[in-house]
Amino acid sequence: MKLAPNPFTNQINFDFVVKGYQSLNMEVFDIATGTKAASKKTITPGIPIYLGQLSAGNYVINVTSNDGKINYQFKMIKL
């Protein structure tokens, strides 16, 4: 699974191939405050995700499957 660009300005792109899973969920947490800054259900490979509403800073992005078998974590910087 790849997440780019890093750092990002307004949107990020996911690139992944996951067999047997039809949907993955994403949650974005602000590292400075620990609060959830955004979330999206059913992310799709190749479809950009707009995060322009976030303030500049450092974020952790968690990508999970509904059954918890897939769990990725990315540290990203918003310019």
C-alpha positions as CSV (number, residue, x, y, z in Angstrom):
1,M,0.0,0.0,0.0
2,K,1.3,3.4,-1.0
3,L,0.2,6.9,0.0
4,A,1.5,9.9,-1.8
5,P,2.5,12.7,-2.0
6,N,4.2,13.3,1.3
7,P,4.2,16.2,2.2
8,F,0.8,17.0,0.7
9,T,-1.1,20.2,0.2
10,N,-4.8,19.4,-0.6
11,Q,-5.1,15.8,-1.6
12,I,-3.5,12.4,-1.2
13,N,-3.6,9.3,-3.4
14,F,-3.8,5.7,-2.3
15,D,-2.3,2.9,-4.4
16,F,-3.1,-0.6,-3.2
17,V,-4.3,-4.0,-4.3
18,V,-6.1,-6.0,-1.6
19,K,-7.6,-9.4,-2.5
20,G,-10.9,-10.3,-1.0
21,Y,-11.7,-6.9,0.5
22,Q,-14.1,-4.5,-1.2
23,S,-13.7,-1.5,1.1
24,L,-11.1,0.1,3.3
25,N,-11.7,2.9,5.7
26,M,-9.4,5.9,6.5
27,E,-9.1,8.0,9.7
28,V,-6.8,11.0,10.0
29,F,-5.5,12.1,13.4
30,D,-3.7,15.3,14.2
31,I,-0.4,14.3,15.9
32,A,-0.2,17.5,18.0
33,T,-3.6,17.2,19.6
34,G,-4.4,13.5,19.2
35,T,-7.9,14.4,17.8
36,K,-9.5,12.8,14.8
37,A,-9.3,15.4,12.0
38,A,-11.1,13.5,9.2
39,S,-12.4,10.1,8.2
40,K,-13.7,8.5,5.1
41,K,-15.3,5.1,4.5
42,T,-14.7,3.1,1.4
43,I,-11.5,4.5,-0.1
44,T,-10.8,3.4,-3.6
45,P,-7.4,2.9,-5.2
46,G,-6.4,5.7,-7.6
47,I,-9.2,8.1,-6.5
48,P,-7.7,11.2,-4.8
49,I,-8.9,12.0,-1.3
50,Y,-9.3,15.7,-0.7
51,L,-7.9,16.9,2.7
52,G,-7.6,20.6,1.9
53,Q,-9.7,21.4,5.0
54,L,-6.9,20.3,7.3
55,S,-4.5,22.9,8.9
56,A,-0.8,22.6,8.1
57,G,0.8,20.1,10.5
58,N,1.7,16.5,11.1
59,Y,-0.9,13.7,10.8
60,V,-1.3,10.0,11.2
61,I,-3.5,8.3,8.7
62,N,-4.9,4.9,9.6
63,V,-6.2,2.6,6.9
64,T,-8.2,-0.4,8.1
65,S,-10.6,-3.1,6.8
66,N,-13.9,-3.6,8.5
67,D,-12.8,-6.9,10.0
68,G,-9.5,-5.5,11.3
69,K,-7.3,-7.9,9.3
70,I,-5.8,-5.0,7.4
71,N,-4.3,-2.1,9.3
72,Y,-1.8,0.4,7.9
73,Q,-0.5,3.5,9.5
74,F,1.2,6.4,7.7
75,K,2.7,9.6,9.0
76,M,2.0,12.5,6.7
77,I,2.8,16.2,6.6
78,K,0.3,18.8,5.4
79,L,1.9,22.0,4.0
